[in-house]
């Protein structure tokens, strides 16, 4: 059998769906689904999150069984005890095989279309079918509060729906708590029954029999939790309303909005619906029987279903929809900016502003620009600028299921538009050194040398945003200035895990490298970030490109060239998020097992220097601490050893000593780190002046983009002062004289580059 044969895989799925339906026929549907949930769910503070593929299997089986039209078992004869357990093993196995066949069919469909759009479509389809727990529930809850708790939005929801999102969340919370309490009671009853039996002698007394009867009664009553005695506890409106404390009539209306009812159809039809990414449980996570009883299919569904389901109904009222759309966009802009701001302490922040750009090629200066455009967010710290473009629009159902045409259109609305809008601001900042605002005031950005664009979405784009090169090849992004495409929830996790500003900026630099996703591949953005924290998310620069753009630097060493040659195959990053799950679990519940927060792998002494420079916020601290953090273990270790050697030499002869390292991989990121020691009896200011002149001379000589000089106390090894130079490289007669005055080792080639200015003036345009 050809594993990518679409027809054969469809037939396989149909056969397996029939097999699942036949195996489950003797049992109540809620018994089967409940048994599947019981296999995967654990309650309590230390309960792990069930794997996505296991949750997908629960949904798949539930959808097939809902196709029989009735929850009740389809055979009349009594079923021996233990039959359900035996059947469940075969049902689970068949579901796993069907899901595998479904994945192969998606891959087979993609293999028939060689376009990059097909690659993106496959990623979207696989995410829709298999990925659950796309965001931490507490973060989704926070987003729902930000989106729907505004009084005007609540008012519109009452008009359109008859209730608010807060009401929905209360009902879903009640369903979750009732389910957990039912199982807690069952487990406690089992424990009590076992305990009683173990405490009784071989010849039980009347009192013993009474204890046994009471334990059995407790056990029976525990299984009658809710409205039935099935493995999956079911409930009705009366029970839920009593727990949720909402207005009469609200519970049935909410259940109507979020319930899937049993419906007669072929099992293969239901399986096909699921495996094409159209599972109704994604937005309607409750399975409801004709007798009015119902239960949530699994706990990962409800909170994620709320926004899309409510938005579907708000669209039916133009006034309410327009108000909500405006608020949704504003919320995303504010939320994204608020997440970045703490990592740029002291930054200038601009939100929702308008500025002018040229309307045509005849408008050559900012004063002449006539086209007014909007920027969502801009944060500026020293010579770093971060542009935020927020796109709150949602993927349409066809895009989610992997239809290449609709997906391409949606990605243009979301990703391409955000990238283009962010890059037009970047272009103006770098070309004009500022922005002319709507009121004709000037936003001075003359110091900015490095600009990053964040394209922030409200929808999760796992499997799409994580393969940047495919978006480039599909014409959705420009290769020259890649944005970081990230959903709000992933941005929140990254910013909460980053322990220092340099980590966030370095991740931005790495994540927007042109060929990163050609060498690394992950479905989840957080897997990229954890690989980054481990010091593994790095692509050795192309030596030919480095030599062409930075001919003044030494060639990459043999080890770097070897790694570059060997990295021909894509490295697939498997799920690494367990450590984050454990850490968040403890953050949210102090009774959970303590877990360490994931931390950056780097030289400890280098981290200490980075933190010192960050604390003092010296000029250029963010750019240069990020560059130092981005160095290899060897680079960091060697530089810290040089500082130690300087201090030792000065203590030995009481003379000032200096050292430095240079590096870079392309125009815009070349650097110089220089260090000098002071001596007793001579003013610090004198050494600082000399260090400043030396840094300027060396940076000019090598035509580097950034240079940081550090003055060190040789006794305490404390940083006494720093100097920073980020002037754009190019010819300069005064600096040329400084090179001569310092007697820096030079070469005809370097002099020729400096005099002719053939090392083009440049800025970082990441």
SULUR-V144146 format. One record per residue. N is the residue number from 1. RES is the residue in one letter. D_LAST is the distance of its C-alpha to the last C-alpha in Angstrom with 2 decimals. Layout:
n = (N N)
res = (RES RES)
d_last = (D_LAST D_LAST)
This chain:
n = (1 2 3 4 5 6 7 8 9 10 11 12 13 14 15 16 17 18 19 20 21 22 23 24 25 26 27 28 29 30 31 32 33 34 35 36 37 38 39 40 41 42 43 44 45 46 47 48 49 50 51 52 53 54 55 56 57 58 59 60 61 62 63 64 65 66 67 68 69 70 71 72 73 74 75 76 77 78 79 80 81 82 83 84 85 86 87 88 89 90 91 92 93 94 95 96 97 98 99 100 101 102 103 104 105 106 107 108 109 110 111 112 113 114 115 116 117 118 119 120 121 122 123 124 125 126 127 128 129 130 131 132 133 134 135 136 137 138 139 140 141 142 143 144 145 146 147 148 149 150 151 152 153 154 155 156 157 158 159 160 161 162 163 164 165 166 167 168 169 170 171 172 173 174 175 176 177 178 179 180 181 182 183 184 185 186 187 188 189 190 191 192 193 194 195 196 197 198 199 200 201 202 203 204 205 206 207 208 209 210 211 212 213 214 215 216 217 218 219 220 221 222 223 224 225 226 227 228 229 230 231 232 233 234 235 236 237 238 239 240 241 242 243 244 245 246 247 248 249 250 251 252 253 254 255 256 257 258 259 260 261 262 263 264 265 266 267 268 269 270 271 272 273 274 275 276 277 278 279 280 281 282 283 284 285 286 287 288 289 290 291 292 293 294 295 296 297 298 299 300 301 302 303 304 305 306 307 308 309 310 311 312 313 314 315 316 317 318 319 320 321 322 323 324 325 326 327 328 329 330 331 332 333 334 335 336 337 338 339 340 341 342 343 344 345 346 347 348 349 350 351 352 353 354 355 356 357 358 359 360 361 362 363 364 365 366 367 368 369 370 371 372 373 374 375 376 377 378 379 380 381 382 383 384 385 386 387 388 389 390 391 392 393 394 395 396 397 398 399 400 401 402 403 404 405 406 407 408 409 410 411 412 413 414 415 416 417 418 419 420 421 422 423 424 425 426 427 428 429 430 431 432 433 434 435 436 437 438 439 440 441 442 443 444 445 446 447 448 449 450 451 452 453 454 455 456 457 458 459 460 461 462 463 464 465 466 467 468 469 470 471 472 473 474 475 476 477 478 479 480 481 482 483 484 485 486 487 488 489 490 491 492 493 494 495 496 497 498 499 500 501 502 503 504 505 506 507 508 509 510 511 512 513 514 515 516 517 518 519 520 521 522 523 524 525 526 527 528 529 530 531 532 533 534 535 536 537 538 539 540 541 542 543 544 545 546 547 548 549 550 551 552 553 554 555 556 557 558 559 560 561 562 563 564 565 566 567 568 569 570 571 572 573 574 575 576 577 578 579 580 581 582 583 584 585 586 587 588 589 590 591 592 593 594 595 596 597 598 599 600 601 602 603 604 605 606 607 608 609 610 611 612 613 614 615 616 617 618 619 620 621 622 623 624 625 626 627 628 629 630 631 632 633 634 635 636 637 638 639 640 641 642 643 644 645 646 647 648 649 650 651 652 653 654 655 656 657 658 659 660 661 662 663 664 665 666 667 668 669 670 671 672 673 674 675 676 677 678 679 680 681 682 683 684 685 686 687 688 689 690 691 692 693 694 695 696 697 698 699 700 701 702 703 704 705 706 707 708 709 710 711 712 713 714 715 716 717 718 719 720 721 722 723 724 725 726 727 728 729 730 731 732 733 734 735 736 737 738 739 740 741 742 743 744 745 746 747 748 749 750 751 752 753 754 755 756 757 758 759 760 761 762 763 764 765 766)
res = (X X X X X X X X X X X X X X X X X X X X X X X X X X X X X X X X X X X X X X X X X X X X X X X X X X X X X X X X X X X X X X X X X X X X X X X X X X X X X X X X X X X X X X X X X X X X X X X X X X X X X X X X X X X X X X X X X X X X X X X X X X X X X X X X X X X X X X X X X X X X X X X X X X X X X X X X X X X X X X X X X X X X X X X X X X X X X X X X X X X X X X X X X X X X X X X X X X X X X X X X X X X X X X X X X X X X X X X X X X X X X X X X X X X X X X X X X X X X X X X X X X X X X X X X X X X X X X X X X X X X X X X X X X X X X X X X X X X X X X X X X X X X X X X X X X X X X X X X X X X X X X X X X X X X X X X X X X X X X X X X X X X X X X X X X X X X X X X X X X X X X X X X X X X X X X X X X X X X X X X X X X X X X X X X X X X X X X X X X X X X X X X X X X X X X X X X X X X X X X X X X X X X X X X X X X X X X X X X X X X X X X X X X X X X X X X X X X X X X X X X X X X X X X X X X X X X X X X X X X X X X X X X X X X X X X X X X X X X X X X X X X X X X X X X X X X X X X X X X X X X X X X X X X X X X X X X X X X X X X X X X X X X X X X X X X X X X X X X X X X X X X X X X X X X X X X X X X X X X X X X X X X X X X X X X X X X X X X X X X X X X X X X X X X X X X X X X X X X X X X X X X X X X X X X X X X X X X X X X X X X X X X X X X X X X X X X X X X X X X X X X X X X X X X X X X X X X X X X X X X X X X X X X X X X X X X X X X X X X X X X X X X X X X X X X X X X X X X X X X X X X X X X X X X X X X X X X X X X X X X X X X X X X X X X X X X X X X X X X X X X X X X X X X X X X X X X X X X X X X X X X X X X X X)
d_last = (47.27 43.91 41.48 39.31 42.37 41.65 45.32 46.53 43.94 45.01 48.62 47.83 46.22 49.25 51.63 49.83 49.72 53.46 53.98 52.21 54.28 57.50 56.83 56.12 59.11 61.53 59.30 58.10 54.48 53.62 55.16 52.93 49.69 50.76 51.42 47.97 46.44 48.73 47.53 43.89 44.01 44.69 45.25 44.94 42.41 41.57 41.48 38.58 36.62 38.09 35.94 34.52 36.57 39.73 39.12 38.52 41.90 43.63 42.38 43.29 46.83 47.30 46.42 48.85 51.60 51.11 52.03 55.60 56.21 57.80 56.92 60.43 61.29 62.69 65.64 68.82 70.00 69.19 66.30 67.09 65.21 62.29 61.72 58.53 57.07 57.95 56.57 53.30 52.53 52.94 51.05 48.03 48.19 48.48 45.54 43.34 44.49 43.89 40.32 39.68 41.21 39.08 35.86 37.14 37.96 34.45 33.14 35.93 35.07 31.46 32.75 34.76 31.73 29.25 26.57 23.22 24.42 27.22 25.00 23.38 26.91 28.24 25.70 26.69 30.37 30.39 28.71 31.27 34.18 33.44 30.93 32.56 31.63 28.18 27.80 29.88 32.84 32.77 29.26 30.46 33.47 31.42 29.45 32.82 34.13 31.26 31.62 35.41 37.21 36.92 40.53 39.92 38.19 41.04 43.54 42.04 42.00 45.67 46.46 44.71 45.24 48.04 46.11 42.85 39.97 41.36 44.59 42.84 41.20 44.62 46.25 43.64 43.99 47.75 47.53 45.42 47.76 50.88 49.69 48.94 52.20 54.16 52.90 53.35 56.95 57.51 56.24 58.29 61.35 60.96 60.75 63.79 65.78 65.02 65.86 69.20 70.18 69.38 71.49 74.61 77.37 78.98 81.61 79.85 81.80 82.04 79.45 77.12 77.57 76.78 73.51 72.59 73.39 71.28 68.32 68.67 68.92 65.76 64.06 65.30 64.29 60.79 60.38 61.46 58.41 57.22 59.16 59.91 60.18 57.52 54.95 52.29 53.65 53.97 54.48 55.72 55.05 57.70 56.35 52.73 53.73 55.70 52.73 49.98 52.04 51.02 53.26 55.85 54.67 50.98 50.90 52.37 50.02 46.96 48.32 48.95 45.31 43.96 46.74 47.20 50.90 52.82 53.31 55.43 53.50 53.03 51.08 49.10 47.99 46.65 44.91 43.32 42.07 40.36 38.87 37.37 35.37 37.81 39.46 41.07 40.77 37.04 37.95 41.66 41.95 45.69 48.41 51.61 55.09 57.87 59.78 57.08 55.74 52.06 49.39 45.62 44.66 42.33 40.60 36.98 37.60 38.88 36.16 33.51 35.93 36.49 33.58 33.73 37.53 37.84 35.29 37.36 40.34 38.76 37.81 41.56 41.87 39.80 40.20 39.23 36.29 34.86 35.24 33.62 30.65 29.88 30.35 28.25 25.20 25.80 26.27 22.99 21.08 23.15 23.02 19.24 18.94 21.86 20.32 17.22 19.36 21.41 18.50 17.69 21.31 22.27 19.25 19.86 19.71 20.11 21.15 22.42 22.36 22.73 21.40 22.06 20.19 22.00 24.40 24.80 24.25 27.16 25.50 23.84 23.53 22.79 26.56 27.14 24.72 26.83 24.74 24.30 21.60 20.85 17.98 18.53 16.95 15.05 15.20 14.89 15.92 16.35 13.20 10.88 10.49 10.23 11.13 13.61 15.11 18.19 20.22 23.64 25.26 26.82 27.07 30.46 33.05 32.76 29.04 29.72 32.38 30.16 31.33 28.68 29.39 29.25 26.24 24.29 25.35 24.49 20.98 20.50 21.82 19.65 16.38 16.08 17.26 14.95 11.84 13.47 14.53 11.33 9.64 12.88 12.66 9.25 11.01 14.05 12.74 11.35 14.32 17.03 16.18 17.38 18.71 22.32 23.64 26.48 29.10 28.07 26.84 23.81 20.91 20.10 16.46 17.15 16.02 12.40 10.08 6.96 5.98 5.49 7.77 10.78 13.25 16.38 19.59 23.14 24.17 23.43 21.62 22.37 22.74 20.39 17.08 17.43 17.43 14.08 15.07 18.26 16.67 14.85 18.25 20.05 18.26 16.88 13.14 11.42 10.22 7.84 5.36 6.66 7.79 9.84 13.26 15.87 19.42 20.80 23.07 20.57 18.35 21.60 22.48 19.22 19.52 23.21 22.86 20.28 22.67 20.56 17.46 15.80 16.25 14.31 11.24 11.63 12.07 8.86 7.19 9.92 10.22 7.04 8.05 9.50 13.00 13.40 15.72 17.54 18.74 19.12 20.63 21.66 23.19 22.39 19.05 21.10 22.06 18.50 18.36 21.79 21.04 18.13 20.67 23.03 20.75 20.64 17.22 15.92 15.65 16.98 15.00 16.70 19.16 19.57 15.92 16.04 19.39 18.39 15.44 16.96 20.68 21.80 20.88 23.30 22.86 21.76 24.94 27.19 26.35 22.61 23.65 26.22 23.88 21.59 24.77 26.13 23.20 24.22 25.21 23.14 23.65 24.71 24.22 27.33 27.80 27.15 27.56 31.16 30.32 28.43 31.38 33.80 31.99 31.77 35.36 36.53 34.52 36.22 39.62 40.86 43.60 41.21 40.80 38.55 35.20 32.66 29.20 26.68 25.16 22.54 23.94 23.61 26.09 28.24 28.63 24.93 24.51 27.36 25.73 22.42 24.59 26.60 23.73 22.45 25.99 26.54 23.18 23.28 21.03 17.55 18.61 15.61 13.13 15.89 17.45 14.28 14.15 17.86 17.71 15.36 18.01 20.59 23.96 25.45 23.03 23.51 27.22 27.71 26.13 28.28 31.26 30.69 30.89 34.06 35.51 34.92 36.75 39.55 40.03 40.30 42.73 44.77 45.16 44.05 41.76 38.10 35.80 32.14 29.55 25.90 23.30 20.44 17.66 14.24 13.14 11.29 10.71 8.77 9.77 13.53 15.88 19.55 21.50 24.99 28.02 31.49 34.64 37.11 40.87 43.80 45.52 42.75 40.73 37.18 36.21 37.36 35.16 32.17 32.75 33.01 29.88 27.97 29.38 28.72 25.02 24.66 26.71 25.03 21.47 22.76 24.77 21.94 19.42 16.90 14.00 15.25 18.77 20.76 24.53 26.72 30.45 32.45 35.99 37.67 40.14 38.15 34.79 33.41 30.49 32.33 29.58 26.13 24.57 20.97 19.72 16.31 17.78 16.08 17.80 20.60 24.43 26.33 30.08 30.49 27.93 29.51 32.79 31.39 30.47 34.10 35.53 33.93 35.10 31.84 32.34 31.02 31.22 31.90 28.66 26.58 28.79 28.49 24.68 24.90 27.74 26.51 22.93 21.87 18.90 16.91 15.69 11.93 9.21 5.83 3.76 0.00)
